[in-house]
Amino acid sequence: MRLILPALIGLVLAAPAMAQTPEAERTIMAEVVAGHGRHIDLLERLVNVNSGTLNLAGVTTVGEMVRAELEPLGFDVRWVDMSETGRAGHLIATHDGGGRNVLLIGHLDTVFEVDSPFQTFVRDGSQATGPGIGDDKGGVVVIIAALRAMQAAGTLEGSNITIVLTGDEERPGAPLAIARRDLIEAGRVADFALEFEGLAIEDGEEFGTIARRSSSSWTLTTGGRTGHSSGVFGDNLGYGAIYEMARILDTFRRELPEPNLTYNVGVIAGGTPAEIDADGFRVEASGKTNIVAETAIARGDLRTLTPEQDARVRERMAGIVEDHLPKTTAELEFAPDGYPPMAPTPGNTALLERLNAVNRDLGLPEMAPYDPAKRGAADSGFVAADVDTLGGLGTAGSGAHAVGESIDLDSLVRQSQRAAVLIGRLSLGE
């Protein structure tokens, strides 16, 4: 277990002059270590309450559990009901001590609904498994542990902190304009934003997250003249819906590739007839080998690094779709709601350097920026256009979104220490 307290004893910090003193930071380190067992107990209690996104009662219960931790720290806590989007709601907590505003972002929900066989926290030494243990209940506990340590050190009192924990990060409610309204507003008034999804680790090396790609979906529907297959490719029937679908998707594959871009095809069906359900998740088709297909449907996603890349790729996709094979039609629709990118910016890079200053003072290795193509979309994308943002400040683990999701419990210590020092320096620093 790598505890950081010894590295700070007698340390003269090399960071610029700050209102947060070296003595206060040493107290922070000690308090996190002392509270480690308490924080593991809290994590276990949170994990053992099912809060799959569609389990509205469970998400609300987890929100109340977090409220009980934040109010004794002096936070004003409110619950924002999201029944109009089909979701439980969000927890928003504020503590205005007069410093610069630091926005902390996480989420209460998990991908594991009430019918999942994976429901329970299980500990094995310094490892633990459980639904949502890293994504994102570990991140929530990191926030709480950091704030407790700041309170003990006296640095919380003068800090200006806003916490937004969404209740539908895994399956956002609709419309997103309402579902993310409060988060976006918080980002517009913040000076810095820190997101507490899982820590990026590769080959034992820890990385900082200064960028994430977007996530949006599209539906492609192609049509053709149906009839006996003996007439396929001819002047009367043309190529049919499936050949038109194949042309478009293969052209996407050949002509669209560029760095940080992916465009997966997740489901496809074609025949006479073919249709998609109202939720857009299931397709059905029937047909015979001697009938030219009348309809084909495919759904996929699009992930880009910047808004400019997103707009450019969508335009190129539309151009490919419009170049029809004879006697066919095609329509490409992009879903109106999607997760925007957290584009890399100089401000985000500067925030990572602030974290690396903390790492140097704690005796930890510095963190390089993580490859954004290896990170999924997150709620930080909704604020990144308005405020310098740093992500991946939650726990270290593996297997997110899968049965057996796990975390390294020792990472609660170093991540909470890093977060507490960083938050204080950002809010209280000159």
RAJOKA-V749255 format. One record per residue. N is the residue number from 1. RES is the residue in three letters. SS is DSSP state (@ for helix, = for strand, . for the rest). NEAR is the number of other C-alpha atoms within 8 Angstrom. Layout:
n=N res=RES ss=SS near=NEAR
n=N res=RES ss=SS near=NEAR
//
This chain:
n=1 res=MET ss=. near=4
n=2 res=ARG ss=. near=5
n=3 res=LEU ss=. near=9
n=4 res=ILE ss=. near=11
n=5 res=LEU ss=@ near=10
n=6 res=PRO ss=@ near=6
n=7 res=ALA ss=@ near=8
n=8 res=LEU ss=@ near=11
n=9 res=ILE ss=. near=7
n=10 res=GLY ss=. near=4
n=11 res=LEU ss=. near=8
n=12 res=VAL ss=. near=5
n=13 res=LEU ss=. near=6
n=14 res=ALA ss=. near=5
n=15 res=ALA ss=. near=6
n=16 res=PRO ss=. near=4
n=17 res=ALA ss=. near=6
n=18 res=MET ss== near=10
n=19 res=ALA ss=. near=8
n=20 res=GLN ss=. near=11
n=21 res=THR ss=. near=7
n=22 res=PRO ss=@ near=9
n=23 res=GLU ss=@ near=6
n=24 res=ALA ss=@ near=11
n=25 res=GLU ss=@ near=11
n=26 res=ARG ss=@ near=11
n=27 res=THR ss=@ near=11
n=28 res=ILE ss=@ near=15
n=29 res=MET ss=@ near=12
n=30 res=ALA ss=@ near=9
n=31 res=GLU ss=@ near=11
n=32 res=VAL ss=@ near=14
n=33 res=VAL ss=@ near=10
n=34 res=ALA ss=@ near=7
n=35 res=GLY ss=. near=9
n=36 res=HIS ss=@ near=10
n=37 res=GLY ss=@ near=7
n=38 res=ARG ss=@ near=7
n=39 res=HIS ss=@ near=10
n=40 res=ILE ss=@ near=9
n=41 res=ASP ss=@ near=8
n=42 res=LEU ss=@ near=9
n=43 res=LEU ss=@ near=12
n=44 res=GLU ss=@ near=9
n=45 res=ARG ss=@ near=8
n=46 res=LEU ss=@ near=10
n=47 res=VAL ss=@ near=15
n=48 res=ASN ss=. near=10
n=49 res=VAL ss=. near=9
n=50 res=ASN ss=. near=13
n=51 res=SER ss=. near=17
n=52 res=GLY ss== near=14
n=53 res=THR ss=. near=18
n=54 res=LEU ss=. near=8
n=55 res=ASN ss=. near=11
n=56 res=LEU ss=@ near=11
n=57 res=ALA ss=@ near=8
n=58 res=GLY ss=@ near=11
n=59 res=VAL ss=@ near=17
n=60 res=THR ss=@ near=10
n=61 res=THR ss=@ near=9
n=62 res=VAL ss=@ near=12
n=63 res=GLY ss=@ near=12
n=64 res=GLU ss=@ near=8
n=65 res=MET ss=@ near=9
n=66 res=VAL ss=@ near=8
n=67 res=ARG ss=@ near=10
n=68 res=ALA ss=@ near=8
n=69 res=GLU ss=@ near=9
n=70 res=LEU ss=@ near=12
n=71 res=GLU ss=@ near=10
n=72 res=PRO ss=@ near=7
n=73 res=LEU ss=@ near=9
n=74 res=GLY ss=. near=7
n=75 res=PHE ss=. near=10
n=76 res=ASP ss== near=8
n=77 res=VAL ss== near=11
n=78 res=ARG ss== near=7
n=79 res=TRP ss== near=9
n=80 res=VAL ss== near=8
n=81 res=ASP ss== near=7
n=82 res=MET ss=. near=11
n=83 res=SER ss=@ near=8
n=84 res=GLU ss=@ near=5
n=85 res=THR ss=@ near=10
n=86 res=GLY ss=. near=8
n=87 res=ARG ss=. near=14
n=88 res=ALA ss=. near=15
n=89 res=GLY ss== near=14
n=90 res=HIS ss== near=13
n=91 res=LEU ss== near=15
n=92 res=ILE ss== near=12
n=93 res=ALA ss== near=12
n=94 res=THR ss== near=11
n=95 res=HIS ss== near=11
n=96 res=ASP ss== near=10
n=97 res=GLY ss=. near=10
n=98 res=GLY ss=. near=7
n=99 res=GLY ss=. near=10
n=100 res=ARG ss=. near=11
n=101 res=ASN ss== near=14
n=102 res=VAL ss== near=15
n=103 res=LEU ss== near=15
n=104 res=LEU ss== near=13
n=105 res=ILE ss== near=13
n=106 res=GLY ss== near=14
n=107 res=HIS ss== near=13
n=108 res=LEU ss=. near=15
n=109 res=ASP ss=. near=15
n=110 res=THR ss== near=14
n=111 res=VAL ss=. near=11
n=112 res=PHE ss=. near=15
n=113 res=GLU ss=. near=12
n=114 res=VAL ss=. near=8
n=115 res=ASP ss=. near=5
n=116 res=SER ss=. near=7
n=117 res=PRO ss=. near=4
n=118 res=PHE ss=. near=9
n=119 res=GLN ss=. near=11
n=120 res=THR ss=. near=9
n=121 res=PHE ss=. near=12
n=122 res=VAL ss== near=7
n=123 res=ARG ss== near=8
n=124 res=ASP ss== near=6
n=125 res=GLY ss=. near=5
n=126 res=SER ss=. near=9
n=127 res=GLN ss== near=10
n=128 res=ALA ss== near=14
n=129 res=THR ss== near=13
n=130 res=GLY ss=. near=16
n=131 res=PRO ss=. near=16
n=132 res=GLY ss=. near=16
n=133 res=ILE ss=@ near=16
n=134 res=GLY ss=@ near=18
n=135 res=ASP ss=@ near=12
n=136 res=ASP ss=@ near=17
n=137 res=LYS ss=@ near=14
n=138 res=GLY ss=@ near=16
n=139 res=GLY ss=@ near=16
n=140 res=VAL ss=@ near=13
n=141 res=VAL ss=@ near=12
n=142 res=VAL ss=@ near=15
n=143 res=ILE ss=@ near=12
n=144 res=ILE ss=@ near=10
n=145 res=ALA ss=@ near=12
n=146 res=ALA ss=@ near=13
n=147 res=LEU ss=@ near=11
n=148 res=ARG ss=@ near=10
n=149 res=ALA ss=@ near=14
n=150 res=MET ss=@ near=13
n=151 res=GLN ss=@ near=11
n=152 res=ALA ss=@ near=10
n=153 res=ALA ss=@ near=11
n=154 res=GLY ss=. near=8
n=155 res=THR ss=. near=13
n=156 res=LEU ss=. near=11
n=157 res=GLU ss=. near=7
n=158 res=GLY ss=. near=10
n=159 res=SER ss=. near=16
n=160 res=ASN ss== near=14
n=161 res=ILE ss== near=13
n=162 res=THR ss== near=13
n=163 res=ILE ss== near=11
n=164 res=VAL ss== near=14
n=165 res=LEU ss== near=11
n=166 res=THR ss== near=12
n=167 res=GLY ss=. near=14
n=168 res=ASP ss=. near=14
n=169 res=GLU ss=. near=12
n=170 res=GLU ss=. near=8
n=171 res=ARG ss=. near=7
n=172 res=PRO ss=. near=9
n=173 res=GLY ss=. near=10
n=174 res=ALA ss=. near=10
n=175 res=PRO ss=. near=8
n=176 res=LEU ss=@ near=11
n=177 res=ALA ss=@ near=7
n=178 res=ILE ss=@ near=9
n=179 res=ALA ss=@ near=12
n=180 res=ARG ss=. near=9
n=181 res=ARG ss=@ near=9
n=182 res=ASP ss=@ near=8
n=183 res=LEU ss=@ near=10
n=184 res=ILE ss=@ near=10
n=185 res=GLU ss=@ near=8
n=186 res=ALA ss=@ near=11
n=187 res=GLY ss=@ near=14
n=188 res=ARG ss=@ near=9
n=189 res=VAL ss=@ near=7
n=190 res=ALA ss=. near=12
n=191 res=ASP ss=. near=10
n=192 res=PHE ss== near=11
n=193 res=ALA ss== near=17
n=194 res=LEU ss== near=13
n=195 res=GLU ss== near=15
n=196 res=PHE ss=. near=16
n=197 res=GLU ss=. near=15
n=198 res=GLY ss=. near=15
n=199 res=LEU ss=. near=13
n=200 res=ALA ss== near=11
n=201 res=ILE ss== near=9
n=202 res=GLU ss== near=7
n=203 res=ASP ss=. near=4
n=204 res=GLY ss=. near=5
n=205 res=GLU ss== near=7
n=206 res=GLU ss== near=10
n=207 res=PHE ss== near=12
n=208 res=GLY ss== near=14
n=209 res=THR ss== near=13
n=210 res=ILE ss=. near=17
n=211 res=ALA ss=. near=15
n=212 res=ARG ss== near=17
n=213 res=ARG ss=. near=18
n=214 res=SER ss=. near=17
n=215 res=SER ss== near=14
n=216 res=SER ss== near=12
n=217 res=SER ss== near=11
n=218 res=TRP ss== near=12
n=219 res=THR ss== near=12
n=220 res=LEU ss== near=11
n=221 res=THR ss== near=12
n=222 res=THR ss== near=15
n=223 res=GLY ss== near=14
n=224 res=GLY ss== near=16
n=225 res=ARG ss=. near=13
n=226 res=THR ss=. near=11
n=227 res=GLY ss=. near=8
n=228 res=HIS ss== near=9
n=229 res=SER ss=@ near=9
n=230 res=SER ss=@ near=5
n=231 res=GLY ss=@ near=10
n=232 res=VAL ss=. near=11
n=233 res=PHE ss=. near=7
n=234 res=GLY ss=. near=8
n=235 res=ASP ss=. near=6
n=236 res=ASN ss=. near=6
n=237 res=LEU ss=. near=15
n=238 res=GLY ss=. near=15
n=239 res=TYR ss=. near=16
n=240 res=GLY ss=@ near=18
n=241 res=ALA ss=@ near=19
n=242 res=ILE ss=@ near=14
n=243 res=TYR ss=@ near=8
n=244 res=GLU ss=@ near=16
n=245 res=MET ss=@ near=13
n=246 res=ALA ss=@ near=8
n=247 res=ARG ss=@ near=8
n=248 res=ILE ss=@ near=10
n=249 res=LEU ss=@ near=8
n=250 res=ASP ss=@ near=8
n=251 res=THR ss=@ near=10
n=252 res=PHE ss=@ near=11
n=253 res=ARG ss=@ near=8
n=254 res=ARG ss=@ near=7
n=255 res=GLU ss=@ near=6
n=256 res=LEU ss=. near=10
n=257 res=PRO ss=. near=9
n=258 res=GLU ss=. near=5
n=259 res=PRO ss=. near=4
n=260 res=ASN ss=. near=10
n=261 res=LEU ss=. near=11
n=262 res=THR ss== near=9
n=263 res=TYR ss=. near=8
n=264 res=ASN ss=. near=7
n=265 res=VAL ss== near=9
n=266 res=GLY ss== near=8
n=267 res=VAL ss== near=10
n=268 res=ILE ss== near=10
n=269 res=ALA ss== near=11
n=270 res=GLY ss== near=15
n=271 res=GLY ss== near=16
n=272 res=THR ss=. near=13
n=273 res=PRO ss=. near=11
n=274 res=ALA ss== near=15
n=275 res=GLU ss== near=9
n=276 res=ILE ss== near=10
n=277 res=ASP ss=. near=8
n=278 res=ALA ss=. near=5
n=279 res=ASP ss=. near=5
n=280 res=GLY ss=. near=8
n=281 res=PHE ss=. near=8
n=282 res=ARG ss=. near=8
n=283 res=VAL ss== near=13
n=284 res=GLU ss== near=8
n=285 res=ALA ss== near=11
n=286 res=SER ss=. near=9
n=287 res=GLY ss=. near=9
n=288 res=LYS ss=. near=6
n=289 res=THR ss=. near=6
n=290 res=ASN ss=. near=7
n=291 res=ILE ss== near=11
n=292 res=VAL ss=. near=18
n=293 res=ALA ss=. near=17
n=294 res=GLU ss=. near=16
n=295 res=THR ss== near=17
n=296 res=ALA ss== near=16
n=297 res=ILE ss== near=16
n=298 res=ALA ss== near=12
n=299 res=ARG ss== near=13
n=300 res=GLY ss== near=12
n=301 res=ASP ss== near=13
n=302 res=LEU ss== near=13
n=303 res=ARG ss== near=13
n=304 res=THR ss=. near=14
n=305 res=LEU ss=. near=17
n=306 res=THR ss=. near=11
n=307 res=PRO ss=@ near=9
n=308 res=GLU ss=@ near=6
n=309 res=GLN ss=@ near=9
n=310 res=ASP ss=@ near=11
n=311 res=ALA ss=@ near=8
n=312 res=ARG ss=@ near=8
n=313 res=VAL ss=@ near=9
n=314 res=ARG ss=@ near=8
n=315 res=GLU ss=@ near=8
n=316 res=ARG ss=@ near=9
n=317 res=MET ss=@ near=10
n=318 res=ALA ss=@ near=9
n=319 res=GLY ss=@ near=8
n=320 res=ILE ss=@ near=10
n=321 res=VAL ss=@ near=11
n=322 res=GLU ss=@ near=7
n=323 res=ASP ss=. near=6
n=324 res=HIS ss=. near=10
n=325 res=LEU ss=. near=9
n=326 res=PRO ss=. near=7
n=327 res=LYS ss=. near=12
n=328 res=THR ss== near=15
n=329 res=THR ss== near=11
n=330 res=ALA ss== near=13
n=331 res=GLU ss== near=8
n=332 res=LEU ss== near=10
n=333 res=GLU ss== near=7
n=334 res=PHE ss== near=8
n=335 res=ALA ss=. near=9
n=336 res=PRO ss=. near=4
n=337 res=ASP ss=. near=8
n=338 res=GLY ss=. near=10
n=339 res=TYR ss== near=12
n=340 res=PRO ss=. near=11
n=341 res=PRO ss=. near=17
n=342 res=MET ss== near=16
n=343 res=ALA ss=. near=13
n=344 res=PRO ss=. near=10
n=345 res=THR ss=. near=8
n=346 res=PRO ss=@ near=6
n=347 res=GLY ss=@ near=8
n=348 res=ASN ss=@ near=13
n=349 res=THR ss=@ near=10
n=350 res=ALA ss=@ near=8
n=351 res=LEU ss=@ near=11
n=352 res=LEU ss=@ near=14
n=353 res=GLU ss=@ near=8
n=354 res=ARG ss=@ near=9
n=355 res=LEU ss=@ near=10
n=356 res=ASN ss=@ near=10
n=357 res=ALA ss=@ near=9
n=358 res=VAL ss=@ near=11
n=359 res=ASN ss=@ near=12
n=360 res=ARG ss=@ near=10
n=361 res=ASP ss=@ near=11
n=362 res=LEU ss=@ near=9
n=363 res=GLY ss=. near=9
n=364 res=LEU ss=. near=7
n=365 res=PRO ss=. near=6
n=366 res=GLU ss=. near=7
n=367 res=MET ss=. near=10
n=368 res=ALA ss== near=7
n=369 res=PRO ss== near=9
n=370 res=TYR ss=. near=11
n=371 res=ASP ss=. near=7
n=372 res=PRO ss=@ near=13
n=373 res=ALA ss=@ near=9
n=374 res=LYS ss=@ near=6
n=375 res=ARG ss=. near=8
n=376 res=GLY ss=. near=10
n=377 res=ALA ss=. near=12
n=378 res=ALA ss=. near=9
n=379 res=ASP ss=@ near=11
n=380 res=SER ss=@ near=13
n=381 res=GLY ss=@ near=15
n=382 res=PHE ss=@ near=14
n=383 res=VAL ss=. near=15
n=384 res=ALA ss=. near=14
n=385 res=ALA ss=. near=9
n=386 res=ASP ss=. near=7
n=387 res=VAL ss=. near=12
n=388 res=ASP ss=. near=13
n=389 res=THR ss== near=15
n=390 res=LEU ss== near=15
n=391 res=GLY ss== near=13
n=392 res=GLY ss=. near=12
n=393 res=LEU ss=. near=14
n=394 res=GLY ss=. near=17
n=395 res=THR ss=. near=17
n=396 res=ALA ss=. near=12
n=397 res=GLY ss== near=12
n=398 res=SER ss== near=8
n=399 res=GLY ss=. near=9
n=400 res=ALA ss=. near=10
n=401 res=HIS ss=. near=9
n=402 res=ALA ss=. near=6
n=403 res=VAL ss=. near=8
n=404 res=GLY ss=. near=9
n=405 res=GLU ss=. near=16
n=406 res=SER ss== near=14
n=407 res=ILE ss== near=15
n=408 res=ASP ss== near=12
n=409 res=LEU ss=. near=11
n=410 res=ASP ss=. near=10
n=411 res=SER ss=@ near=10
n=412 res=LEU ss=@ near=14
n=413 res=VAL ss=@ near=12
n=414 res=ARG ss=@ near=11
n=415 res=GLN ss=@ near=12
n=416 res=SER ss=@ near=13
n=417 res=GLN ss=@ near=13
n=418 res=ARG ss=@ near=11
n=419 res=ALA ss=@ near=12
n=420 res=ALA ss=@ near=13
n=421 res=VAL ss=@ near=11
n=422 res=LEU ss=@ near=11
n=423 res=ILE ss=@ near=9
n=424 res=GLY ss=@ near=14
n=425 res=ARG ss=@ near=11
n=426 res=LEU ss=@ near=10
n=427 res=SER ss=@ near=13
n=428 res=LEU ss=@ near=14
n=429 res=GLY ss== near=10
n=430 res=GLU ss=. near=5
//
